[in-house]
Amino acid sequence: MENNRFEIPVTVKSATAGPNQLLRSAREASDYLLNSWPGKRTPKHREALQACHDALAGDKPAMSARRAFIAAAREVNVFVSDKAPA
């Protein structure tokens, strides 16, 4: 099994008006980038998507994908938290 889980999940705003989403892995972050992304597909978005794919392929650590995802999420104001849920 691939090791693409984030040590600490990332919380982002949901694409719907529902509750925030908790992303626990590079796979979940990639799915959000592809299917729920609310903003433009900027260079940071593309970098985050590539970092997630690299983590899924085992070429880069999941932490790299997490960092790239957070940078992209901040850019479009969907980032909520990178702290462990209470």
QUIVENKA-V555019 format. One record per residue. N is the residue number from 1. PHI is phi in whole degrees, 0 to 359 (* if undefined). PSI is psi in whole degrees, -180 to 180 (* if undefined). OMEGA is omega in whole degrees, -180 to 180 (none if undefined). Layout:
# QUIVENKA-V555019
n=N phi=PHI psi=PSI omega=OMEGA
n=N phi=PHI psi=PSI omega=OMEGA
This chain:
# QUIVENKA-V555019
n=1 phi=* psi=140 omega=-180
n=2 phi=288 psi=147 omega=180
n=3 phi=256 psi=83 omega=-179
n=4 phi=241 psi=18 omega=180
n=5 phi=282 psi=143 omega=176
n=6 phi=279 psi=140 omega=176
n=7 phi=299 psi=-43 omega=177
n=8 phi=236 psi=124 omega=-180
n=9 phi=299 psi=162 omega=177
n=10 phi=247 psi=132 omega=178
n=11 phi=258 psi=129 omega=179
n=12 phi=231 psi=161 omega=176
n=13 phi=291 psi=141 omega=178
n=14 phi=288 psi=151 omega=177
n=15 phi=293 psi=-25 omega=177
n=16 phi=259 psi=-178 omega=179
n=17 phi=280 psi=6 omega=-178
n=18 phi=287 psi=-166 omega=-178
n=19 phi=293 psi=161 omega=177
n=20 phi=299 psi=157 omega=179
n=21 phi=257 psi=142 omega=177
n=22 phi=254 psi=118 omega=-180
n=23 phi=256 psi=121 omega=-173
n=24 phi=253 psi=-6 omega=-175
n=25 phi=206 psi=168 omega=176
n=26 phi=297 psi=-33 omega=178
n=27 phi=295 psi=-45 omega=179
n=28 phi=294 psi=-39 omega=178
n=29 phi=294 psi=-42 omega=179
n=30 phi=298 psi=-43 omega=179
n=31 phi=299 psi=-42 omega=178
n=32 phi=296 psi=-44 omega=180
n=33 phi=299 psi=-38 omega=-177
n=34 phi=277 psi=-36 omega=-169
n=35 phi=245 psi=-19 omega=-175
n=36 phi=235 psi=4 omega=-174
n=37 phi=296 psi=124 omega=-175
n=38 phi=271 psi=-17 omega=-173
n=39 phi=254 psi=-170 omega=177
n=40 phi=290 psi=156 omega=178
n=41 phi=270 psi=84 omega=-175
n=42 phi=275 psi=176 omega=174
n=43 phi=303 psi=-37 omega=178
n=44 phi=294 psi=-37 omega=177
n=45 phi=298 psi=-47 omega=-180
n=46 phi=296 psi=-39 omega=177
n=47 phi=297 psi=-42 omega=179
n=48 phi=295 psi=-42 omega=179
n=49 phi=297 psi=-43 omega=178
n=50 phi=296 psi=-42 omega=179
n=51 phi=297 psi=-39 omega=177
n=52 phi=295 psi=-44 omega=179
n=53 phi=296 psi=-39 omega=178
n=54 phi=297 psi=-40 omega=178
n=55 phi=294 psi=-41 omega=179
n=56 phi=295 psi=-33 omega=180
n=57 phi=279 psi=-9 omega=-179
n=58 phi=85 psi=11 omega=-178
n=59 phi=276 psi=-25 omega=-179
n=60 phi=222 psi=157 omega=178
n=61 phi=288 psi=154 omega=179
n=62 phi=300 psi=-30 omega=180
n=63 phi=299 psi=-34 omega=178
n=64 phi=295 psi=-42 omega=178
n=65 phi=295 psi=-41 omega=180
n=66 phi=298 psi=-47 omega=180
n=67 phi=299 psi=-46 omega=-179
n=68 phi=295 psi=-40 omega=179
n=69 phi=297 psi=-45 omega=-179
n=70 phi=299 psi=-42 omega=179
n=71 phi=299 psi=-43 omega=180
n=72 phi=291 psi=-41 omega=-179
n=73 phi=295 psi=-37 omega=177
n=74 phi=296 psi=-38 omega=-177
n=75 phi=299 psi=-35 omega=-178
n=76 phi=253 psi=14 omega=175
n=77 phi=60 psi=38 omega=173
n=78 phi=252 psi=-8 omega=-180
n=79 phi=291 psi=133 omega=178
n=80 phi=246 psi=-53 omega=-175
n=81 phi=200 psi=149 omega=171
n=82 phi=238 psi=26 omega=177
n=83 phi=259 psi=153 omega=177
n=84 phi=297 psi=139 omega=178
n=85 phi=298 psi=145 omega=-178
n=86 phi=285 psi=* omega=none
